[in-house]
Amino acid sequence: TSSHTRVGILSNPSSKIKEDNTAIARGILAAFLTQNNSNLRSFLSKLSKEETAKSIAAGTKIVKFLIPGMDGDTFEKKYNTLGLDLIKTHQMFCQEVLKLLPGQMAVVSNGR
């Protein structure tokens, strides 16, 4: 959130939700829950890069991508305890309420 924009993210995966294929989604959620805006923005930019996704898929731990200034201990604790139920809830909301197909992306806007 800022005086100009507010951002939220919902996960709508197209495949079965498992620990090994939700690392980035869980990292995003953990960062939203534990970091301040400036660190969050930088971390999300880093996570959105294709080479980061490939590296995480190959087994690199997400904590290797933390940026200076992030509260790494708080992030790691939240990341490690964040269950898959939250992502499943996001998926259900996207498909049942927003009527999105699995994996389909959308932008929801509510301006003033």
NORBEL-V32284 format. One record per residue. RES is the residue in one small letter. SS is DSSP state (alpha for helix, beta for strand, coil for the rest). PHI is phi in radians with two decimals (none if undefined). OMEGA is omega in degrees with one decimal (NA if undefined). Layout:
# NORBEL-V32284
res: <RES;RES>
ss: <SS;SS>
phi: <PHI;PHI>
omega: <OMEGA;OMEGA>
This chain:
# NORBEL-V32284
res: <t;s;s;h;t;r;v;g;i;l;s;n;p;s;s;k;i;k;e;d;n;t;a;i;a;r;g;i;l;a;a;f;l;t;q;n;n;s;n;l;r;s;f;l;s;k;l;s;k;e;e;t;a;k;s;i;a;a;g;t;k;i;v;k;f;l;i;p;g;m;d;g;d;t;f;e;k;k;y;n;t;l;g;l;d;l;i;k;t;h;q;m;f;c;q;e;v;l;k;l;l;p;g;q;m;a;v;v;s;n;g;r>
ss: <coil;coil;coil;coil;coil;coil;coil;coil;coil;coil;coil;coil;coil;coil;coil;coil;coil;coil;alpha;alpha;alpha;coil;alpha;alpha;alpha;alpha;alpha;alpha;alpha;alpha;alpha;alpha;alpha;alpha;coil;coil;alpha;alpha;alpha;alpha;alpha;alpha;alpha;alpha;alpha;alpha;alpha;coil;coil;alpha;alpha;alpha;alpha;alpha;alpha;alpha;alpha;coil;coil;coil;coil;alpha;alpha;alpha;alpha;coil;coil;coil;coil;coil;coil;alpha;alpha;alpha;alpha;alpha;alpha;alpha;alpha;alpha;alpha;coil;coil;alpha;alpha;alpha;alpha;alpha;alpha;alpha;alpha;alpha;alpha;alpha;alpha;alpha;coil;coil;coil;coil;coil;coil;coil;coil;coil;coil;coil;coil;coil;coil;coil;coil>
phi: <none;-2.67;-1.24;-1.93;-2.47;-2.40;-2.18;-2.38;-2.29;-2.05;-1.60;-2.35;-1.16;-1.68;-2.02;-1.04;-1.39;-2.40;-0.97;-1.31;-1.92;-2.15;-1.01;-1.23;-1.06;-1.18;-1.12;-1.10;-1.10;-1.09;-1.16;-1.04;-1.45;-2.18;-2.00;-1.41;-1.03;-1.18;-1.18;-1.06;-1.02;-1.15;-1.14;-1.13;-1.09;-1.18;-1.17;-1.39;-1.39;-1.07;-1.16;-1.18;-1.05;-1.13;-1.15;-1.15;-1.10;-1.43;2.03;-1.18;-1.21;-1.11;-1.13;-1.18;-1.78;-1.09;-1.78;-1.00;1.74;-1.28;-1.44;-1.12;-1.13;-1.14;-1.04;-1.10;-1.09;-1.16;-1.03;-1.29;-1.85;-1.28;-1.37;-1.33;-1.06;-1.14;-1.20;-1.12;-1.14;-1.02;-1.05;-1.10;-1.07;-1.04;-1.50;-1.50;-1.64;-1.46;1.05;-1.56;-1.36;-0.94;1.46;-1.23;-1.79;-2.73;-2.03;-1.93;-2.16;-2.44;-1.48;-1.65>
omega: <174.3;178.5;-177.1;-176.2;174.7;-176.1;171.8;-178.5;173.0;178.1;177.2;-175.1;179.7;-179.0;178.6;-176.4;179.1;179.4;-172.3;179.9;178.9;-175.9;-178.1;178.6;178.2;176.4;178.2;-179.7;179.6;178.9;177.5;-176.4;-171.3;-171.0;175.1;-171.7;-176.0;177.5;179.6;-178.9;-179.6;-179.4;178.8;176.0;179.6;-179.5;-175.7;179.4;-177.4;-179.4;176.0;179.1;179.1;-179.8;178.5;177.6;179.3;174.9;177.5;179.1;-176.4;-179.4;176.5;-176.9;177.4;-178.8;178.1;-179.6;177.4;173.4;-173.5;-179.2;179.6;178.2;-175.5;178.9;179.8;-179.8;-176.8;-179.1;179.9;-177.8;179.2;-179.5;179.9;178.2;176.4;177.1;176.1;-178.4;179.6;178.4;-179.2;-174.1;-176.8;-175.6;-178.6;178.1;176.1;172.5;177.6;179.3;-179.3;179.7;177.7;171.6;176.6;-176.8;176.5;-175.9;176.1;NA>
